[in-house]
Amino acid sequence: MFKAEEWENFGLITINSNLIYSIIDVLLGGRRGQTAVRIEGRPYTTIETNLVKRMVEVVLADAELAFKPLSPVKFNIDRLETNPRFAAISRPANAAILVRLRIDMEDRGGTIELLLPYATIEPIRDVLLQMFMGEKFGRDPTWEGHLATEMGQAEIAVDAVLYEAPLPLRQIMKLDVGDTLMLELKSDAPVIVRCGDVTLTEGRMGRVGDRVAVRVGKPLRNNTRHVRDRRRGRQPDGGTVTNGFGVIIEMLVAILLALTIAYCISLNRRLKLLKADEQSLRATISELVTATEFAERAIAGLKLTVEECESGLGARLRSADRFTAELDRSIAAGSDLLDRLARIVVAGGGAIPQAPPARPSPRQVAEAPRGAQAVAAAAQAFAERLRLKVHGLAA
């Protein structure tokens, strides 16, 4: 990822792994005719990362030279990412410009891709929309100087107006040769110098040799107010014609200009807040990506733990099955032993009780012979303990 300092936005350069390993192989003395093979799953080493960074700096320097005729810009590397999820500079639906370059070095090579979102090139959008190189918008010093030169050499007609007055058409139609028009002004009245309808200055009428001349009495550049005053004329009824409509228009323009300035100030504040929100959003996205990575690692550990539990539980179940089979064999052997003891007791003249209690009572001990009772009680206690043990393991 790189940042365009003058445009205040980011761009992206992606380099194919084949090109990376090809350049590293060439720079580190690899043989010709051998294709660089990437070892899958192995991350890039520090040497490989530094070489790729140097190559990106060279590409960005050439990009700066390419954009210099349009707009001077400085591309600085922001960071290097090997995981595409951490190299997000724009939304997937946003428009962008993709430049794909192919580099071949004998029988090796790869591709470089330069991605510039529309938001990044927005500051030079007007320049990119030019029809040809060198076209300029707004003020052009060369054209301005040429126009000033041509205007300085232009010829214009200047009128020296001594007197103006509205006359009725009837009086004009009665004019004849020899009639005298009385001018309502004094001999030292100023003469108005005009170009068309624009008053330029005032002067005094005189004579130079055998020609009538006018001496300029006021400067041309400081006569704006004088020109406005001279635009006032006389109506036929004797009233003055004022330019109040122009004053109203100028007031409206001033009000609109003030509103525009206020709106620009408000818009500037909103843009600053939007940029601050953009930085916080980027930080949030980075934290979300990190949390997602941690969650994936935790899920992988949980799956491994579940697999280990399943394998351990299966082993324990198989061990329990073997132990149950051994208990069944022990119970069968105990039952066989109990039957043998019963037959021995019967052969000795004793009697086996139908409902064997947990412990023999004193009356049964007195009735049965002493030797037979001892053997029967021992056999019964052994059978009872074996039965309780089996029930305990089953529970």
N, C-alpha and C positions, 0 to 999 in steps of 0.2 A: 504494500500500500504506500502511496506517495501523496503529498499535499502540494497543491498549487497555491503558493503564498499570496500572490496578487489577486487570485480569484476566490480565495478563502473557502476552498472545498477540496475534495479528495478524488483520486483516481486509482486505478488498479492495473498492475502488470502481472500476467501469469506466464510462467516459463515451463515448457514441457520437460518432463524428467529425462527424456532421451537427449534433449539439447544440453541439459545440465551435465549429464554424465559424458556426453561427447566433448564438451568444452573442457571439462576436468581431465579427460583422457588425453586431449591434445596438449593442454598446458603442462601436464605432468609427465610428458614424454611417452605417450602411448604409441604403439606401432600402427602403421597404416594397414588398412584392409581389415581391421578388427572392429567389430561393432560393439559399442559399450553396452553391457548388460546390467540392468538394475536388479539389485537384490531386494525382492519384495519384503516388506515388513521392517527393513532397516532404516532408521532415521538418518537425516543428513548430518555429517560431521561438521565440526567447527570450520575446518579448512574449506569444505564444500560450500558452506553457508557464506563464508567471506568472499569466495570467488564469485558466487552468484550475486552477492550484493554489489561487488565491483562491476559486474556486467550490467546490472540494472542501472547503476550510476551512469555508465557510458550511454545506455539507451536514453535515459532521461536528459542527459546533456544534449544529445542530438535532437530530442523532442523540443527542448528549449530553443535551439537554433531554428527549428522549423516554425515555431510559433512567433519568433521574434519579429518578422515583418508585420504580423497582425497585432500582436500585443506582447510586450516584454513580460515574461513570467519566469518564476523560479520553482523548479520541481525538487522537493526534498523528500527523501525516503522517511516514511513514518515508522514502519515496522515490517518485519518479514513473517509470514504465516505459512505453515505447511498444511494446516487444516482449513478447508474451504469455508467451514461454518464460522470461523473467526475473522474472515476477510469480507464481511458484509459492509458495504458503503452506501447502499441504496436499496429500496424495496424491489422485489422481483418484477413488479408490474411497471416500474418507472422506465421511461425511454432512455436509451444510452447509445453511444457510438462505440463500435467494436472494430479495432484495426488488428488484423491477423497478418503476421510476418513469418515467412519461411526462410530458415537459414540452413544452407547445405555446406558441408565441409568434406569434400571428396565423397566418400560413401557413408558419411554420418551427418546428422543434423537434427533439427527439431523446429518447433514453432514458438513464437512469442506473441502474446495477445495483449493489446492496450485497450483498456475500457475507460471511457470518459462519459459519465452521466450528463444529461442535458442540464442539470442544475449546476454542474461544474463549469460548463462553457457558456452559461447565461450571461456573464459580464461582457463577453465579446460576441454576443449574438448579432448585434448590428454590423459589426465588422465582417462576420462570416456571411452575412446576407448581401454583401456588395457584389455587383455584377462583374467587376474586374478589379485587379490589384491596383492600389493607389487611389481608389475612390474614397472620398472623404465626406463626412456629414458635418454640417455646421460651418464654422469658419475655416476657410482655406487661405493661409497667408499668401501663397503664390497667386491665386486668383484674385485675392483682395488687392494686392499690390498692382497687378495688371489693370484691374478695373479702376483703381485710383488714378493710374497714369492716363488711361484713356479718357476718364472723366475730366482730368485737368486740361486735356487738349481739346475738349469738346467746345463748340461755339454755340452761344445762346444769345437770344435777342433780349436786350434790356431797354425798358421804356422809362423816360424821364417825364413824369406827370406833373404838370404845373397846377392844374385845377380840374376838378370834376364836379358836375352838378347835373341833376336830372332836369330835363326840359320837356314841356308838353309837345306832343307830336304836331299840334297845330302851329306852334311857334316855329318849329324846325321847318315845316313846309313853307312858311312865309319868308324864310331867309333868302336874301338875294345878294348879288355882288355889290360890295360897298357897305353892307350892313356891319354894325359894330356890336360885338358881344361884350357885355360888361362882366368882368370877373370880380367876384367879391373877395379880394385879397389885396394885401399890401405889396409894395415893390420888393421888400425883403422877405417875402414868404418863402418857406422851404419848398424844395422840389422833391417829390417822392420818386425814388428809383425802384422800379418793379421789374420782375421777370414773370410774365404771365399774370397770374393772380396773386403771386407771392411778393410781398413788400420786402425789399432787401435793405434799404437804408434811406437816409435823407441827405440833402445837400443844398448848396447855394448856387444859383445860376449866375454865370459870368461870361466873359469873352476872352479867348486866347487867339490873338491875331485877328483873322477874319472869320473865326468859327465860334459858335456858342458852346460853352462848356459848363459842366456841373462839378463843383467841389464837394467831395464826400464829407459830411459833417458828423456821422456816427459810424461806429464799427459795425461790420457785418455780423459778427458772431454774438453780439450782445443785444440783438434787436428782436428777440423772441416776443417779449412783452409788447414792444412797439408794433410788431407785425400784427399781433392779436388786436391791439387797439385800432390799427388802421383798417382792420377788416370790418369794423363797424361803419356802416354807411347811413345815408339819409334816405328815409322813405318819402314817397311823394307827399304825404301829409305832414312832413316835418319831424316825425319821430325817429328814434334811433333803432337800428337793428342790432341786437345783442346775440352773443353765442352762448346763451344759457343751456341749450341742448348739449353742446360740447362739454360744458362743465359737469352736467349730470352724468354724461357717459364716463368722464374721467373719474368721478366719484364712485360710480359703479365698478369701474376697473380696479380702483384702489381697494374697495371692499372685497371684491373677488380675490385680489392678490393677498389680502390679509387672511381670508378664509383658507386660501391655498397653503399659506405658510403654516397656519395652525394645524391643518390636516397633515402636512408633511411632518411636523413635530410629533403629532400623535402616531403617525405611521412609523416614524423612526423608533419611538418607544416600543411599539408592538413588535417591530423586527428584532429589537434587542431582546425582548422577552422570548420571542420565538427561537432565537439563537441559543439562549440559556436553556430553554426547554429541549432543544435538540441535543445539547451536550448531556443533559440529565437523561434523556432517552437513550443516547448511546451508552452511557454508563449502565443504565438499567438492562439494556440488551446484553451487554457484556457480562453482567452479573447473572442474568438468566441463562446465558450459554454456559457459564461456569457451573451454575447449579444443576443444569441438565447433564453436564459431564459427570458431576459427582453422583447424581441420581443413577446414571447408567452404570457407573462403577459399583454403587451399592446394590443395584439389581443383579449385576453379575455375581457379586459376592453372595447375595441371598440365594441365587440359583445354585451356586456351588455348595452352599451349606445344606440346601434341600437335598441335593444329590447325595451328599455325604450322610445325611440323616436316613435317606431311603436305603442306602447300602448298609448302614449300621443296624437299622431296624430289621432288614431282611436277615442279616447274620444272627441277630438275637432271636428272631422267630424260628430260624432253622435250629439254633441251639436249644430253644424251648421245646421244639418238636422232638429232638433227640432225647432231651431229658424226660419228656413225657413218655416216650417209648421205654426208656430205662425204668421209669416208675411202674409202668404197666408190667414189665417183666418182674420187677421186685415184688409187686402185689401178687402176681401169679405164683411166684416162688413162696411167698408168705402163706398164701392160701394152701399150697401143697404141703408146707410144713405144718400148718394148723391141722390139716386132715390126718397127717401122719401121727401128730401128737394125740389127736382124738382117738385114733385106732389103738395107740399104745395105752391110753387111759382105759379104753374099753377092755383091752386084753388084760389089764391089771385088775379088773373088777370094779372100777369106778364108773360113774355116770356123768354124762355131759349135760349141763343145764340147757333147756330150750331157749330161754331168754337170758343171755349172759349179761350180767350187770358189769358196771365199770370196775367194781371191787367186790369180792365174795363176802357174803354176810357170815356172822358167827355161827348161825344155825347150820348153814351148809358145810362150814368147816368141821362142825361136830359130827354131822351125819356121815360125811365121806371119809374114807381112810386118809390118814395123814400123808402118805406118800403120793397117792393119786390126786389129793386136793392141791398139793404144792405144784405138781406138774400142770394141772388144769389151770390154776390161777396164773402161773407164769405164761402159759400159752395165750390165755385170754388177755392179759395185760399187754403182751407183745402185739397181738392182733389189734387191740384198741389203739395203741400208740401208732401203729402203722396206718390205720384208717384215718386218725386225726392228722397225721402228716400229709397224707394224700389229699385230704380236704383243704388243708392250709395251702398247699402248692397250687391246687386248682383255683382257689380264691385269688 
